[in-house]
Structure formats: structure tokens, C-alpha cells
Amino acid sequence: MDEEAYAFLNSLDPKSQRIIKDTLNLLKENPYPHSRGDKERLHTGKNRSIYRMHSARSFTVIYLAGVKGVEREDPGQQVRG
């Protein structure tokens, strides 16, 4: 997770933090959830699988899926308000 996104996440109220962290954990287990969440593939014109998923009503998680050889603590999401 981007440092700026992490700081923003930690500045939110506890309920929003919990909901967003639950969403991130869901994506960590399954980056292509079908039954939960409002997920959509973004058409960036690049040869990457970039998705967005709404979380905690007012926030959107932007993440890469299916990227091999990239190490990260979380599955590459950024939290934006």
C-alpha cells in the first residue's frame, strides 16, 4: 500500500478503517470477487489489469490484479476518498 494511502486510511474514523481493511483483506484473498462489492475493471489503454472497488460508501480502492513478481505487504491497493 502506498505510504500516503496508508496515512490517509489511519486518519479515518474507526468504522471506515475497519470496512476498508475488510475490503483489502477480501481482495488479498480473491482479487476477482464476484459476489461481494462493486468491482469494475478500468480501461486504461495499458496492458494491465487495474480494478476499482467501492468501499465504506465514500471511498474507492484502486488495485492491480494478476501482477507476478511484485512484492508488497498488501495487494497493491490505494485508498482514495
TIKEPA-130774 format. One record per residue (C-alpha): y, x, z. Coordinates in pm, whole numbers, padded with zeros to 5 digits, always signed. Each point is the difference from the previous one (the first is absolute). Layout:
# residues N
YXZ;...
END
This chain:
# residues 81
+00000+00000+00000;+00348+00123-00085;+00194+00128+00306;+00290-00234-00070;-00235-00297-00027;-00174+00103+00323;+00334+00019+00186;+00100-00339-00141;-00332-00153+00105;+00044+00130+00354;+00351-00150+00018;-00132-00354-00056;-00082-00254+00268;-00355+00025+00141;-00129-00311-00182;+00115+00125-00344;-00144+00345+00075;-00337-00152+00089;-00014-00219-00312;+00098+00286-00232;-00245+00241+00164;-00274-00262-00039;+00088-00024-00370;-00012+00380-00036;-00338+00013+00172;-00128-00274-00231;+00114+00201-00302;-00155+00316+00142;-00338-00177+00010;+00045-00187-00328;+00293+00081-00231;-00091-00299-00220;-00011-00297+00242;-00075-00326-00178;-00006-00255+00277;+00292+00114+00212;+00360+00078-00069;+00234-00036-00292;-00097+00304-00208;+00122+00080-00350;-00040+00298-00230;+00336+00142-00104;+00049+00082-00366;+00176+00335+00013;-00083+00124-00347;-00181+00296+00153;-00372+00054+00013;-00025-00076+00374;-00123-00293+00205;+00302-00095+00210;-00010-00322+00198;+00225-00197+00227;-00106-00231+00280;+00221-00217+00217;-00034+00046+00374;+00166-00158+00304;+00200-00250-00212;+00297+00229-00068;-00166+00327-00098;-00183+00143-00299;-00257+00280+00003;-00003+00211-00319;-00316+00209-00041;-00210+00202-00241;-00366-00091-00042;-00286+00203-00138;+00173+00338+00023;-00254+00282+00032;+00070+00336+00156;+00304-00110+00198;-00019+00049+00376;+00203-00225+00226;-00014-00155+00346;+00044-00352-00135;-00083-00130-00345;+00341+00096-00143;+00195-00311+00086;+00371-00020+00043;+00151-00275+00205;+00324-00148-00131;+00207-00277+00147;
END
